[in-house]
Amino acid sequence: FRSYFGSNTSECPSKCGACFAAMALRLLALALAPALARCTTVPVTVEPPVEILSDAWQVAGPSERGHLLELTFAVRQRGLEELTQTLLKVSSPSSPDYGKHLSNEEVHLLTAPDPAHLEAVEAFLRAHGLEPRRASPNGDFVVATVPVEVAEAMLSTTYSKVSHSSGVEVHRALGGYRLSPHAPPP
């Protein structure tokens, strides 16, 4: 969210790949919700409130309850250290593995998230009446189309419609969002 609303941001957010990545990384904590539920009874803040909007953005009011949002949940990848080591080996002419590059499929298998983490995110979404979709070949992004009222309940937040001076309107949880210590719900 900061990349959408940072003080130097005046460009339309729909052209900013970093915006998607920042939001997805913050949602990664959803995969950890079951473990957090066992450790705490206090809601876990995933994204703090937006403190300042740049001059190019104005709050237009609350989001309509039935407006559909597409939420993306990033699930922690595994095998990144092994992937780095393999890359170094296949790229070094002195290595016996030089030139033995991994296929795209091998990279996806190596970096796929823990199945239990994927299941936790998907169960969390299904418990809220949603249908999760895996949005990447290795499953590290899970997407769900969510009415604002459901997103607000899931994330203990309120969504606002925010207008950019270019005419673009987006819906954001300006007050940040939190997960219940009991997520995913029974």
Buried (B, 14 or more C-beta within 10 A) or exposed (E): BBBBBEEEBEBBBEEBEEBBEBBBEBBBBBBBBBEBBEEEEEBBEBBEEBEEBBEBBEEEEBBEEEBEBEBBBBBBBBBEEEBEEBEEBBEEEEEEEEEEEBEEEEBBEBBBBEEEBBBBBBBBBBEBEBEBEBBBBBBBBBBBEBBBBBBBBBBBBBBBBBBBEEEBEBBBBBBBBBBBBEBBBE
